[in-house]
Amino acid sequence: MEKEILQILKELQSDMSSMKSDMSSMKSDMSSMKSDMSSMKSALDEHSEILRALEHKTDVISAEQENLKHTVAEVMGEVKSIRKDLSNLELITANNWSDIVKLKAVK
């Protein structure tokens, strides 16, 4: 009977040793996972910072685009005004030529 108890105790000791080894391995794995999670958080923080910078740049570009739209509208208005002035100038020039022809005819 003592041999059986001794055998059971040896098995228990072996099982405990195995469990201790497994626990140590799990602890190491958990430490590794913690390190990985920390690295992932750093990467996530970096990506978030890049995203914020891109969003800011997009806002700046949108503002510049709106400014360009206003500038183009202003230039188009000025071009229309110049075209109208040229049309008036052409009409006045034609009238002047007509007057010159009449004056030459009177001579």
Helices and strands as residue ranges (DSSP letters): H 2-106
